[in-house]
Amino acid sequence: MRFFKTGSDAVSAAVRVARAATRRSMIASGSYHGWHDWAAYHWYGNHERLGIPSGIGDTVRFFEHESADRLLPLLRQKQPLAAAIVCPEHWEKRDLETVRTECDEVGTILIFDEVKSSLRYGQRGVTGAIGVKPDLICISKGLANGLPLAALAGSHRLMRHCVSGQVSGTYAGECLSLAAASAAESLLSNTSTWPPWNCYSKDLMKVARSTIADCGLGKELIVEGYAGCFRIGKPTNRLLSDPFTKHFVSIFTSGGVFSRGFVVPSVAHCESDFNLIGELIVHAIRSWANLSS
């Protein structure tokens, strides 16, 4: 395992390790994996505005909307991939198993980006919940209960390339965050059910879907994500360009709840908080229906 201060660093380190281990260059990516050049080039577009050299994009095969149907053809191309990086919370177990098998056959490193999901999904993350193991895993949010800490973990066979590949960071060994992570792990080890807010959040998703159906917005709005982090919006729009997101944020702000467009539960939230969030979700969807009519 190697420690970092941000998820972007951990994921980029995983890509470096995969390239060093396979002696290949090409990466397959289908989601947001941080602000570093290789990840941001295709995700944000307009690389000149971002200050990213155009050649960076040639080292990434980007497949929008993660799925086995989109990834498997890339794995089977004549030019083999160094790594395929996915956010496993977006996948069905059987599809991840298929990808796992295909990666083994072609010698491609499978990376799970659990920077966002991990502890929001369960005590052992998505990997532990579904029982499909990647070659490398990246985790961060919640790892040190809010202190800056991320980690890249994998087998010794792969992780030794962190040394030969000069993967390092000035504050990687900073001890306060590591102590917080150790305390958080001890807490989780003694917790019978994690996450404790899981049932509340799943109920919120059900309320959102039923309200969308009741308002006749089934073709216009979807509930996307999982209990640890979900959004409501138009299926063809990304968060920052989705007009419903602006409406959603406005309604939530007026109700005293601040959001960037996602619903991200926390242990700090109590039942009354979830009740308020549910009321604001219903209000946001119904008022949007009135504006659209």
Beta strands, then each sheet from edge to edge (+ up, - down):
strand 1: 2-4
strand 2: 27-29
strand 3: 60-62
strand 4: 83-86
strand 5: 109-114
strand 6: 136-139
strand 7: 150-154
strand 8: 222-226
strand 9: 229-233
strand 10: 262-263
sheet 1: 1+ 7- 6+ 5+ 4+ 2+ 3+
sheet 2: 8+ 9- 10+
end
